[in-house]
Amino acid sequence: MAAAASAVALARHHALLPAPPSSSARSGAPVCCALRPRRRRPAPTRLVTAGRRRRGSGFRAPRAGMDMDLASGAVEVINDLGFDTLTFLGVTVLVIPAFRVVRASPILGFFCAGVVLNQFGLIRNLTDVKLLSEWGILFLLFEMGLELSLSRLKALARFAFGMGLPQVLLSTLAFTAFELPPNGAIGTKILQFLFNSRPDLVNIRSIDEAIVIGAALSLSSSAFVLQLLAEKGELPTRFGSATLGILLLQDIAVVPLLVILPVLESQNIVEQSVWPILLAESLKALGGLGILSLGGKYLMRRVFEFVAESRSSEAFVALCLLTVAGTSLITQQLGFSDTLGAFLAGAILAETNFRTQIEADIRPFRGLLLGLFFVTTGTSIDMQLLIREWPNVLSLLGGLIAIKTLIITAIGPRVGLTLQESVRIGLLLSQGGEFGFVVFSLANRLGVLPLELNKLLIIVVVLSMALTPLLNEVGRRVAGIIDESAEEKEKPAEMRNYGATEPIVIVGFGEMGQILAKFLSAPLSFGLDQDAEGWPYVAFDLNPAVVKSARKSGFPVLYGDGSRPAVLQSAGITFPKAIMVMYTGKEKTIEAVNRLRQAFAAVPIYARAQDLSHLLDLKKSGATDVVLENAEVIFETSFVFTEQHRRIHLVIFLLPIFPRRLACS
């Protein structure tokens, strides 16, 4: 992608080379020459001299001069992109560790870095860097599509459609009312009365434009909120589930919003209502995207199965990138936004066995490019405007937080949430979102917003996102004041969702992995604890044929390298109860145990060893306990080789973690 961006930058560089100087009307010579005393020279010499002046290439022939321009232009563009790349990588190395130490989101650090880099002019080729950073939005939408599988939507439907849909609609209406009537908005009059603001601060020329801006402000920051919930361990709670449901609905709402803006841009008018246009485009979308979805569903599944069978991680990652780029290009050719194509590709692959591995492979690209997007967004923050208009910034910031908090707090009890939970969710989701920047940048290109208002809104959204950790803490304390037992009331919901985030992880679903899975899932209706449901578990394997066969048999098996923490995180596993490494290769098992131990210091990790030296190596790598395969064979040869006796051995193998099962057996 960097090479492609360089090629685009080079093409743009030569497309924008300075035109030849204007000619004098009388003599036809350049203006600069027309002002000088005329000198009689042979025509060929004069033509060559003019050619040299046009190309600015010294005393070479025209062709040589053009080649020199091409070479120098290429070097200039590559040097600029190289310098900007080094600058961004340096910022990444400094920002992420520093903000992790202070327990703040690195996104805020990227914003601040963008402001600083812009103030000191450290980004040389901002236009092409912004073009490259837009890939971060494509990968973000692709990842969101991966999260929106049909089963997950059904599980969160009550919160997504019961809270998310009313929140988006009501927030859009509230912010739209603030921007109306056109050319005389209520918000402008309020700010003018309170702070003597300029009357032209808000200049909305139609209701459609006001709705687009209102919808952009109704969205929240998935990146900030989900990271915060994961750090606090609150995703499994009912509070976390409701928050996730609202964010998922907002992610869906982004897609039609991003479809509207290119339609407005193609019409190049703002007086005409957008709704008839949107209806026509929606009908076209149902046809074109329907064909793309059905064709892509079967085609991409077959292609991913073919590539996965090669066991090449490089080819698999390349296929992921090709999928994002290809579907984005196809939808763009159909007249839709490229972001819609990325979202559609993720939604198609969400129902496949490869979703978890794809999400883990795509995350580094999404993280870096999205970080670059936030850096370039920070460069658009006008510090002079912030200092000059700080009363307006604080007023808009307060209005944004207050309106969204009140709306979500009012909706929460209607779907079964307590008042404490509703207040916490309202404050947590009261900030602006990442997609607000995308909408504002497109709206600025359309002329929907005055330039200063566009910058002002970006400042407001950035500050609201920066306040997210503080808003979460305020919500927690307010909930405690309303009811001191609020935290205790959330515990039953967390226990009910125990299996969703703390399962036993089986890495490798070969023969022993399958037997282990059967043991874990076998119901025991007798014993001390009346364990009638079995232990929740999730298995991972890199053989697509094994995954496909196991899923047909009802086993919860996912395609992916379960020894990679990123893959477990993509599957929603934050704190596994235990990890069973069932690989057969020595080096592969040691590497898996070592990687998992670095990520999960307190989680029991069990593995199989082929011999004594392998056992010692696994112990050094951090395995909690190791069983020798030879010991397994000796044990089994003393009994009739039946499923029952193998299960007895597994009970002994799992003795440190499953004492209840031993008693039951």
C-alpha positions as CSV (number, residue, x, y, z in Angstrom):
1,M,0.0,0.0,0.0
2,A,2.9,2.3,0.7
3,A,4.2,1.7,-2.9
4,A,0.8,2.4,-4.3
5,A,0.6,5.6,-2.3
6,S,4.0,6.6,-3.6
7,A,2.8,6.0,-7.2
8,V,-0.3,8.0,-6.6
9,A,1.8,10.8,-5.1
10,L,4.2,10.8,-8.0
11,A,1.4,10.9,-10.6
12,R,-0.2,13.8,-8.7
13,H,3.2,15.6,-8.6
14,H,3.6,15.5,-12.3
15,A,-0.1,16.3,-13.0
16,L,0.3,19.4,-10.9
17,L,3.7,20.6,-12.4
18,P,3.6,24.4,-13.0
19,A,2.2,25.3,-16.4
20,P,4.4,27.1,-18.9
21,P,4.5,30.8,-18.3
22,S,1.7,32.9,-20.0
23,S,2.6,34.3,-23.4
24,S,2.6,37.9,-24.5
25,A,-0.4,38.7,-26.7
26,R,1.8,40.4,-29.3
27,S,4.9,38.4,-29.7
28,G,3.8,35.0,-28.5
29,A,6.9,34.8,-26.2
30,P,6.7,34.2,-22.5
31,V,5.7,37.2,-20.5
32,C,9.0,37.3,-18.7
33,C,10.8,37.4,-22.0
34,A,8.4,40.0,-23.5
35,L,9.5,42.5,-20.8
36,R,13.1,42.2,-22.0
37,P,14.7,43.8,-25.1
38,R,14.1,41.6,-28.1
39,R,17.1,39.8,-29.4
40,R,17.2,38.3,-32.9
41,R,18.0,34.6,-32.7
42,P,17.5,31.8,-35.1
43,A,14.1,30.2,-34.7
44,P,15.4,26.8,-33.7
45,T,17.6,28.2,-31.0
46,R,14.7,30.2,-29.6
47,L,12.4,27.2,-29.6
48,V,15.0,25.1,-27.8
49,T,15.5,27.9,-25.2
50,A,11.8,28.2,-24.7
51,G,11.6,24.4,-24.2
52,R,14.4,24.6,-21.7
53,R,12.5,27.3,-19.8
54,R,9.3,25.3,-19.8
55,R,10.9,22.2,-18.3
56,G,13.2,24.0,-16.0
57,S,16.0,21.4,-16.7
58,G,19.1,23.5,-17.2
59,F,20.9,23.2,-20.6
60,R,19.8,19.6,-21.5
61,A,17.7,18.6,-24.5
62,P,13.9,18.5,-24.0
63,R,13.8,14.7,-23.5
64,A,16.7,14.7,-21.1
65,G,15.1,17.6,-19.2
66,M,11.9,15.7,-18.9
67,D,13.7,12.6,-17.6
68,M,15.5,14.7,-15.0
69,D,12.2,16.2,-13.9
70,L,10.7,12.7,-13.5
71,A,13.7,11.5,-11.6
72,S,13.9,14.5,-9.3
73,G,10.2,14.5,-8.8
74,A,10.2,10.8,-7.8
75,V,13.1,11.4,-5.4
76,E,11.3,14.3,-3.9
77,V,8.1,12.4,-3.3
78,I,9.8,9.3,-2.0
79,N,11.9,11.5,0.3
80,D,8.8,13.2,1.6
81,L,6.9,10.0,2.2
82,G,10.0,8.4,3.7
83,F,10.4,11.3,6.1
84,D,6.7,11.3,7.0
85,T,6.8,7.5,7.5
86,L,9.8,7.7,9.9
87,T,8.0,10.6,11.7
88,F,4.8,8.5,12.2
89,L,6.7,5.4,13.2
90,G,8.6,7.4,15.8
91,V,5.4,8.9,17.1
92,T,3.9,5.4,17.4
93,V,6.9,4.1,19.3
94,L,6.7,7.0,21.7
95,V,2.9,7.5,22.1
96,I,1.7,3.9,22.7
97,P,4.0,3.0,25.5
98,A,3.7,6.4,27.1
99,F,-0.1,6.4,27.2
100,R,-0.2,2.8,28.3
101,V,1.9,3.9,31.3
102,V,-0.5,6.6,32.3
103,R,-3.5,4.3,31.5
104,A,-4.9,6.5,28.8
105,S,-5.9,5.6,25.3
106,P,-3.2,5.9,22.6
107,I,-5.8,7.5,20.3
108,L,-5.6,10.6,22.4
109,G,-1.9,10.5,22.0
110,F,-2.1,10.3,18.2
111,F,-4.4,13.3,18.3
112,C,-2.0,15.3,20.4
113,A,0.9,14.2,18.2
114,G,-1.0,15.4,15.1
115,V,-1.4,18.8,16.7
116,V,2.3,19.1,17.6
117,L,3.5,17.9,14.2
118,N,1.2,20.4,12.5
119,Q,2.4,23.3,14.6
120,F,6.1,22.5,13.8
121,G,5.5,21.6,10.2
122,L,7.0,18.1,10.5
123,I,4.6,16.5,8.0
124,R,5.9,17.3,4.5
125,N,3.3,15.6,2.3
126,L,0.1,15.9,4.2
127,T,-2.2,15.3,1.2
128,D,-0.8,11.9,0.4
129,V,-0.4,10.9,4.0
130,K,-4.1,11.6,4.5
131,L,-4.9,9.5,1.4
132,L,-2.9,6.5,2.9
133,S,-4.6,7.0,6.3
134,E,-8.0,6.5,4.8
135,W,-7.1,2.8,4.6
136,G,-7.4,2.8,8.4
137,I,-11.1,3.6,8.0
138,L,-11.5,0.8,5.5
139,F,-9.9,-1.8,7.8
140,L,-12.0,-0.5,10.8
141,L,-15.2,-0.9,8.8
142,F,-14.0,-4.3,7.6
143,E,-13.4,-5.4,11.2
144,M,-16.8,-4.1,12.3
145,G,-18.4,-6.2,9.6
146,L,-16.6,-9.2,11.0
147,E,-18.2,-8.5,14.4
148,L,-21.7,-8.2,13.1
149,S,-22.5,-11.9,12.5
150,L,-26.1,-12.9,12.6
151,S,-25.8,-14.9,15.8
152,R,-24.1,-12.0,17.6
153,L,-26.8,-9.5,16.4
154,K,-29.5,-11.8,17.7
155,A,-27.8,-12.0,21.1
156,L,-27.6,-8.3,21.4
157,A,-30.8,-7.4,19.5
158,R,-32.6,-6.2,22.7
159,F,-30.0,-3.6,23.4
160,A,-29.0,-2.8,19.8
161,F,-32.5,-2.1,18.5
162,G,-34.2,-1.3,21.9
163,M,-31.6,1.3,22.9
164,G,-29.2,1.9,20.0
165,L,-31.9,2.7,17.4
166,P,-33.8,5.2,19.5
167,Q,-30.6,6.8,20.7
168,V,-29.4,7.4,17.2
169,L,-32.7,8.8,16.0
170,L,-33.4,11.0,19.0
171,S,-29.9,12.3,19.2
172,T,-30.0,13.1,15.5
173,L,-33.3,15.0,15.9
174,A,-32.0,16.9,18.9
175,F,-28.8,18.0,17.3
176,T,-30.6,18.8,14.0
177,A,-33.0,21.1,16.0
178,F,-30.0,22.9,17.3
179,E,-28.9,23.7,13.7
180,L,-32.3,24.9,12.4
181,P,-33.8,26.9,10.9
182,P,-31.4,27.4,8.0
183,N,-29.4,30.6,8.0
184,G,-30.8,31.4,11.5
185,A,-30.1,28.4,13.7
186,I,-31.3,28.3,17.3
187,G,-27.8,27.3,18.4
188,T,-26.3,30.4,16.8
189,K,-28.8,32.7,18.6
190,I,-28.0,31.0,21.9
191,L,-24.3,31.3,21.5
192,Q,-24.6,34.9,20.3
193,F,-26.7,35.8,23.4
194,L,-24.4,34.1,25.9
195,F,-20.9,34.7,24.4
196,N,-21.5,37.4,21.7
197,S,-20.6,34.9,19.0
198,R,-20.6,35.7,15.4
199,P,-23.9,35.1,13.7
200,D,-22.3,33.2,10.8
201,L,-20.8,30.6,13.2
202,V,-23.4,28.1,11.9
203,N,-24.4,28.3,8.3
204,I,-26.7,25.3,7.4
205,R,-28.4,25.8,4.0
206,S,-30.9,23.0,4.1
207,I,-32.6,20.5,6.5
208,D,-30.9,17.6,4.8
209,E,-27.4,19.0,5.7
210,A,-28.5,19.6,9.3
211,I,-29.6,16.0,9.6
212,V,-26.3,14.7,8.2
213,I,-24.4,16.7,10.8
214,G,-26.8,15.7,13.6
215,A,-26.4,12.1,12.7
216,A,-22.6,12.4,12.8
217,L,-22.8,13.9,16.3
218,S,-25.1,11.0,17.5
219,L,-22.3,8.5,17.0
220,S,-19.9,7.5,19.8
221,S,-16.3,6.3,19.9
222,S,-16.2,2.5,19.6
223,A,-12.4,2.5,19.9
224,F,-12.3,4.5,23.2
225,V,-15.3,2.8,24.8
226,L,-14.6,-0.8,24.0
227,Q,-10.9,-0.5,25.0
228,L,-12.0,1.1,28.3
229,L,-14.5,-1.7,29.0
230,A,-11.9,-4.3,28.2
231,E,-9.4,-2.8,30.5
232,K,-11.9,-2.6,33.3
233,G,-13.1,-6.2,32.7
234,E,-16.7,-4.9,32.3
235,L,-17.6,-6.4,28.9
236,P,-19.2,-9.5,30.4
237,T,-21.6,-7.5,32.6
238,R,-25.1,-6.5,31.5
239,F,-23.8,-2.9,31.5
240,G,-21.1,-3.9,29.1
241,S,-23.4,-5.9,26.9
242,A,-25.9,-3.0,26.6
243,T,-23.0,-0.6,25.7
244,L,-21.8,-3.0,23.1
245,G,-25.3,-3.4,21.6
246,I,-25.6,0.4,21.2
247,L,-22.2,0.7,19.5
248,L,-23.0,-2.2,17.1
249,L,-26.2,-0.4,16.0
250,Q,-24.2,2.8,15.6
251,D,-21.8,0.9,13.4
252,I,-24.7,-0.2,11.2
253,A,-26.0,3.4,11.1
254,V,-22.6,4.6,9.8
255,V,-23.1,2.8,6.5
256,P,-26.2,4.6,5.2
257,L,-24.7,7.9,6.5
258,L,-21.6,7.3,4.4
259,V,-23.7,6.5,1.4
260,I,-25.6,9.8,1.7
261,L,-22.6,12.0,1.5
262,P,-21.2,10.8,-1.8
263,V,-24.7,11.1,-3.3
264,L,-24.8,14.7,-2.2
265,E,-21.3,15.3,-3.6
266,S,-22.3,13.7,-7.0
267,Q,-25.4,16.0,-7.2
268,N,-23.3,19.0,-6.4
269,I,-26.4,20.8,-5.0
270,V,-27.7,21.3,-1.5
271,E,-31.2,22.7,-2.2
272,Q,-32.7,19.4,-3.4
273,S,-33.9,17.0,-0.8
274,V,-31.6,14.0,-0.3
275,W,-34.4,11.5,0.7
276,P,-35.7,10.8,-2.9
277,I,-32.1,10.4,-4.0
278,L,-31.3,8.1,-1.0
279,L,-34.4,6.0,-1.8
280,A,-33.3,5.5,-5.4
281,E,-29.8,4.7,-4.4
282,S,-31.0,2.3,-1.7
283,L,-33.0,0.4,-4.4
284,K,-29.9,0.2,-6.5
285,A,-28.0,-1.0,-3.5
286,L,-30.4,-3.8,-2.9
287,G,-29.8,-5.1,-6.4
288,G,-26.1,-4.5,-6.9
289,L,-24.9,-5.3,-3.4
290,G,-27.3,-8.2,-3.2
291,I,-25.6,-9.8,-6.2
292,L,-22.2,-9.0,-4.7
293,S,-23.1,-10.5,-1.4
294,L,-24.5,-13.7,-2.7
295,G,-21.6,-14.1,-5.2
296,G,-19.0,-13.1,-2.6
297,K,-20.4,-15.4,0.1
298,Y,-19.7,-18.5,-1.9
299,L,-16.6,-17.3,-3.8
300,M,-14.7,-15.8,-0.9
301,R,-15.5,-18.9,1.3
302,R,-14.0,-21.2,-1.4
303,V,-11.0,-18.9,-1.9
304,F,-10.3,-18.7,1.8
305,E,-10.6,-22.5,2.2
306,F,-8.1,-23.0,-0.7
307,V,-5.6,-20.5,0.8
308,A,-6.0,-21.9,4.3
309,E,-5.1,-25.4,3.2
310,S,-1.7,-24.1,2.1
311,R,-0.9,-23.3,5.7
312,S,0.9,-20.1,4.6
313,S,0.3,-17.2,6.9
314,E,1.7,-14.8,4.3
315,A,-0.8,-15.9,1.7
316,F,-3.6,-15.7,4.2
317,V,-2.7,-12.1,5.2
318,A,-2.3,-11.1,1.6
319,L,-5.8,-12.6,0.8
320,C,-7.3,-10.5,3.7
321,L,-5.8,-7.3,2.3
322,L,-6.9,-8.2,-1.2
323,T,-10.4,-8.8,0.0
324,V,-10.6,-5.4,1.6
325,A,-9.1,-3.6,-1.4
326,G,-11.1,-5.6,-4.0
327,T,-14.5,-5.2,-2.5
328,S,-13.9,-1.5,-1.8
329,L,-12.9,-1.0,-5.5
330,I,-16.0,-2.9,-6.7
331,T,-18.4,-0.9,-4.7
332,Q,-16.7,2.3,-5.7
333,Q,-17.1,1.3,-9.4
334,L,-20.8,0.6,-8.7
335,G,-21.1,4.2,-7.5
336,F,-21.1,3.6,-3.7
337,S,-18.5,4.4,-1.1
338,D,-15.4,2.2,-0.7
339,T,-16.2,2.0,3.0
340,L,-19.4,0.3,2.2
341,G,-17.5,-2.4,0.3
342,A,-15.1,-3.0,3.2
343,F,-18.0,-3.3,5.6
344,L,-19.8,-5.7,3.3
345,A,-16.7,-7.9,2.9
346,G,-16.4,-8.2,6.7
347,A,-20.1,-9.0,7.0
348,I,-19.8,-11.8,4.4
349,L,-16.8,-13.3,6.2
350,A,-18.4,-13.0,9.6
351,E,-20.3,-16.3,9.1
352,T,-17.2,-18.3,8.0
353,N,-14.8,-20.3,10.1
354,F,-12.0,-17.9,9.3
355,R,-13.5,-14.8,11.1
356,T,-11.3,-15.0,14.2
357,Q,-8.0,-15.5,12.3
358,I,-8.9,-12.8,9.8
359,E,-9.6,-10.3,12.5
360,A,-6.3,-11.1,14.3
361,D,-4.3,-10.8,11.1
362,I,-6.0,-7.5,10.0
363,R,-5.7,-5.8,13.4
364,P,-2.1,-4.6,13.1
365,F,-2.8,-3.0,9.8
366,R,-6.0,-1.4,11.1
367,G,-4.2,-0.2,14.2
368,L,-1.3,1.5,12.4
369,L,-3.3,3.0,9.7
370,L,-6.1,4.1,12.0
371,G,-3.4,5.7,14.2
372,L,-2.1,7.5,11.1
373,F,-5.7,8.7,10.5
374,F,-6.0,10.1,14.0
375,V,-2.6,11.8,13.5
376,T,-3.8,13.5,10.3
377,T,-7.0,14.4,12.1
378,G,-5.0,16.1,14.8
379,T,-3.3,18.2,12.1
380,S,-6.6,19.7,11.3
381,I,-7.1,21.1,14.8
382,D,-6.6,24.9,14.7
383,M,-5.1,25.9,18.0
384,Q,-5.7,29.6,17.3
385,L,-9.3,28.9,16.7
386,L,-9.5,26.9,19.9
387,I,-8.0,29.7,21.9
388,R,-10.2,32.4,20.2
389,E,-13.5,30.4,20.4
390,W,-13.0,28.6,23.7
391,P,-16.4,29.7,25.1
392,N,-18.1,28.3,22.1
393,V,-16.1,25.1,22.3
394,L,-17.0,24.6,26.0
395,S,-20.7,25.3,25.2
396,L,-20.9,22.8,22.3
397,L,-19.0,20.2,24.3
398,G,-21.3,20.6,27.3
399,G,-24.4,20.4,25.0
400,L,-23.1,17.3,23.3
401,I,-22.4,15.4,26.6
402,A,-25.7,16.6,28.2
403,I,-28.0,15.7,25.3
404,K,-26.7,12.2,24.7
405,T,-26.5,11.4,28.4
406,L,-30.1,12.4,29.0
407,I,-31.4,10.5,26.0
408,I,-29.6,7.2,26.8
409,T,-30.6,7.5,30.5
410,A,-34.2,7.9,29.6
411,I,-34.2,4.9,27.2
412,G,-32.3,2.5,29.5
413,P,-35.1,1.6,32.0
414,R,-37.5,0.8,29.1
415,V,-35.4,-2.2,28.1
416,G,-34.9,-3.5,31.6
417,L,-31.8,-1.7,32.7
418,T,-31.6,-0.1,36.2
419,L,-31.3,3.7,36.5
420,Q,-27.7,3.2,37.7
421,E,-26.8,1.3,34.6
422,S,-28.6,3.7,32.3
423,V,-26.7,6.7,33.8
424,R,-23.3,5.0,33.4
425,I,-24.0,4.0,29.8
426,G,-25.3,7.5,29.0
427,L,-22.1,9.2,30.3
428,L,-19.9,6.6,28.7
429,L,-21.4,7.1,25.3
430,S,-21.9,10.8,25.5
431,Q,-18.7,11.6,23.5
432,G,-18.3,12.0,19.7
433,G,-17.0,9.2,17.5
434,E,-14.3,8.5,15.0
435,F,-16.7,8.5,12.1
436,G,-17.6,12.1,12.9
437,F,-14.2,13.0,11.5
438,V,-15.0,11.2,8.3
439,V,-18.4,12.8,7.9
440,F,-17.0,16.3,8.7
441,S,-14.2,16.0,6.2
442,L,-16.7,14.9,3.5
443,A,-19.1,17.6,4.5
444,N,-16.3,20.2,4.2
445,R,-15.6,19.0,0.7
446,L,-19.3,19.4,-0.1
447,G,-19.4,22.9,1.2
448,V,-22.0,21.8,3.7
449,L,-20.1,23.4,6.6
450,P,-18.1,26.7,6.8
451,L,-14.5,25.9,7.3
452,E,-14.3,27.4,10.8
453,L,-17.4,25.5,12.0
454,N,-15.9,22.3,10.6
455,K,-12.7,22.8,12.6
456,L,-14.7,23.8,15.6
457,L,-16.8,20.6,15.5
458,I,-13.6,18.5,15.2
459,I,-12.2,20.2,18.2
460,V,-15.4,19.5,20.2
461,V,-15.4,15.8,19.2
462,V,-11.7,15.4,20.0
463,L,-12.1,16.9,23.5
464,S,-15.2,14.8,24.2
465,M,-13.3,11.6,23.3
466,A,-10.4,12.7,25.5
467,L,-12.9,13.0,28.4
468,T,-14.2,9.4,28.0
469,P,-12.2,7.9,30.9
470,L,-13.3,10.8,33.2
471,L,-16.9,10.4,32.1
472,N,-16.8,6.7,32.9
473,E,-15.5,7.4,36.4
474,V,-18.1,10.1,36.9
475,G,-20.8,7.6,35.8
476,R,-19.6,5.0,38.2
477,R,-19.7,7.4,41.2
478,V,-23.1,8.8,40.3
479,A,-24.4,5.2,40.1
480,G,-22.9,4.5,43.5
481,I,-24.7,7.6,44.9
482,I,-28.0,6.5,43.4
483,D,-27.7,3.0,44.9
484,E,-24.7,1.9,46.9
485,S,-25.4,-1.7,46.0
486,A,-25.2,-1.1,42.2
487,E,-22.0,-3.2,41.8
488,E,-23.5,-6.1,43.7
489,K,-26.5,-6.1,41.4
490,E,-24.3,-6.5,38.4
491,K,-22.6,-9.7,39.7
492,P,-25.4,-12.1,38.8
493,A,-25.4,-10.9,35.2
494,E,-21.6,-11.3,35.1
495,M,-21.9,-14.9,36.4
496,R,-24.5,-15.7,33.8
497,N,-22.1,-14.6,31.1
498,Y,-19.2,-16.5,32.7
499,G,-18.9,-19.0,29.8
500,A,-18.8,-16.2,27.2
501,T,-15.5,-14.7,28.2
502,E,-13.8,-17.3,30.5
503,P,-14.0,-20.6,28.7
504,I,-11.4,-23.3,28.7
505,V,-9.3,-22.9,25.5
506,I,-8.2,-26.0,23.5
507,V,-5.3,-25.2,21.2
508,G,-5.2,-27.8,18.5
509,F,-8.3,-30.0,17.7
510,G,-6.6,-33.3,16.8
511,E,-7.4,-36.7,18.3
512,M,-6.5,-35.7,21.9
513,G,-8.2,-32.3,21.5
514,Q,-11.4,-33.9,20.4
515,I,-11.4,-36.4,23.3
516,L,-10.7,-33.6,25.7
517,A,-13.6,-31.6,24.3
518,K,-16.0,-34.6,24.7
519,F,-14.9,-34.9,28.3
520,L,-15.4,-31.3,29.1
521,S,-18.8,-31.1,27.5
522,A,-20.1,-34.5,28.9
523,P,-23.0,-33.9,31.3
524,L,-22.6,-35.4,34.8
525,S,-25.9,-35.6,36.6
526,F,-24.4,-37.1,39.7
527,G,-21.6,-36.2,42.1
528,L,-20.9,-33.5,44.6
529,D,-21.9,-30.4,42.6
530,Q,-24.5,-31.8,40.2
531,D,-22.5,-30.7,37.2
532,A,-25.1,-31.3,34.5
533,E,-23.9,-28.9,31.9
534,G,-20.2,-29.5,31.5
535,W,-17.4,-27.0,31.3
536,P,-17.6,-24.2,28.7
537,Y,-14.8,-24.5,26.2
538,V,-13.6,-23.1,22.8
539,A,-11.2,-25.0,20.5
540,F,-8.9,-23.6,17.8
541,D,-7.3,-25.3,14.8
542,L,-5.5,-24.3,11.7
543,N,-6.8,-27.1,9.5
544,P,-9.9,-25.9,7.7
545,A,-11.1,-29.4,7.0
546,V,-10.9,-30.3,10.7
547,V,-12.7,-27.1,11.7
548,K,-15.5,-27.7,9.1
549,S,-16.0,-31.3,10.2
550,A,-16.0,-30.4,13.9
551,R,-18.5,-27.6,13.5
552,K,-20.9,-29.9,11.6
553,S,-20.7,-32.2,14.6
554,G,-21.6,-29.4,16.9
555,F,-18.2,-28.6,18.5
556,P,-17.4,-25.0,19.2
557,V,-14.3,-24.9,17.0
558,L,-12.9,-21.8,15.3
559,Y,-10.3,-21.5,12.6
560,G,-7.2,-19.7,13.8
561,D,-4.0,-20.0,15.8
562,G,-5.3,-20.3,19.3
563,S,-1.8,-19.7,20.7
564,R,-1.9,-16.1,19.6
565,P,-3.5,-13.8,22.2
566,A,-4.8,-11.6,19.4
567,V,-6.9,-14.5,18.1
568,L,-8.3,-15.2,21.5
569,Q,-9.2,-11.6,21.9
570,S,-10.9,-11.5,18.5
571,A,-13.0,-14.5,19.7
572,G,-14.1,-12.5,22.7
573,I,-11.9,-14.4,25.2
574,T,-10.4,-12.0,27.6
575,F,-9.7,-14.3,30.7
576,P,-9.6,-18.0,29.8
577,K,-10.2,-20.3,32.7
578,A,-7.4,-22.6,31.4
579,I,-5.5,-23.3,28.2
580,M,-4.8,-26.8,26.9
581,V,-2.1,-27.0,24.3
582,M,-2.8,-30.1,22.2
583,Y,-0.2,-29.6,19.5
584,T,2.0,-32.6,18.5
585,G,5.2,-30.9,17.3
586,K,7.9,-30.1,19.9
587,E,8.9,-26.6,18.7
588,K,5.4,-25.6,17.9
589,T,4.2,-26.6,21.4
590,I,7.1,-24.8,23.2
591,E,6.5,-21.7,21.1
592,A,2.7,-21.8,21.9
593,V,3.3,-22.2,25.6
594,N,5.8,-19.4,25.7
595,R,3.6,-17.0,23.8
596,L,0.5,-17.8,25.9
597,R,2.4,-17.5,29.2
598,Q,3.6,-14.0,28.3
599,A,0.1,-12.9,27.6
600,F,-1.7,-14.8,30.5
601,A,0.6,-14.8,33.5
602,A,-2.0,-16.2,36.0
603,V,-3.9,-18.6,33.7
604,P,-3.1,-22.4,34.1
605,I,-1.5,-23.7,30.9
606,Y,-1.3,-27.5,30.2
607,A,0.5,-29.2,27.4
608,R,1.6,-32.6,26.1
609,A,5.3,-33.7,25.9
610,Q,6.8,-36.3,23.7
611,D,9.8,-37.1,26.0
612,L,11.4,-35.9,29.2
613,S,13.6,-33.2,27.6
614,H,10.5,-31.8,25.9
615,L,8.7,-31.8,29.2
616,L,11.5,-29.8,30.8
617,D,11.5,-27.3,28.0
618,L,7.7,-26.8,28.3
619,K,8.2,-26.3,32.1
620,K,10.8,-23.6,31.4
621,S,8.5,-22.0,28.9
622,G,5.8,-21.6,31.6
623,A,3.6,-24.6,31.4
624,T,1.7,-25.2,34.6
625,D,1.7,-29.0,34.1
626,V,2.8,-31.3,31.4
627,V,1.8,-34.9,30.7
628,L,4.1,-37.3,28.9
629,E,2.7,-39.1,25.9
630,N,4.6,-42.3,26.9
631,A,3.0,-42.2,30.3
632,E,-0.3,-41.9,28.6
633,V,0.4,-45.1,26.5
634,I,1.6,-47.0,29.6
635,F,-1.5,-46.0,31.5
636,E,-3.8,-46.9,28.7
637,T,-2.2,-50.3,28.0
638,S,-3.0,-51.4,31.6
639,F,-6.7,-51.1,30.7
640,V,-9.0,-52.1,27.9
641,F,-8.7,-49.3,25.4
642,T,-12.1,-47.7,25.7
643,E,-13.5,-44.2,25.8
644,Q,-14.2,-44.7,29.5
645,H,-10.6,-45.4,30.5
646,R,-9.2,-42.6,28.3
647,R,-11.6,-40.3,30.2
648,I,-10.3,-41.5,33.5
649,H,-6.8,-40.6,32.4
650,L,-8.0,-37.2,31.4
651,V,-9.5,-36.7,34.8
652,I,-6.1,-37.4,36.4
653,F,-4.4,-35.1,33.8
654,L,-6.8,-32.3,34.8
655,L,-6.6,-33.0,38.5
656,P,-5.1,-29.6,39.4
657,I,-7.9,-27.6,37.8
658,F,-10.9,-30.0,37.9
659,P,-11.1,-31.5,41.4
660,R,-14.9,-31.5,41.2
661,R,-14.8,-33.7,38.0
662,L,-12.5,-36.2,39.6
663,A,-14.9,-36.6,42.5
664,C,-17.8,-36.9,40.1
665,S,-16.1,-39.6,38.1
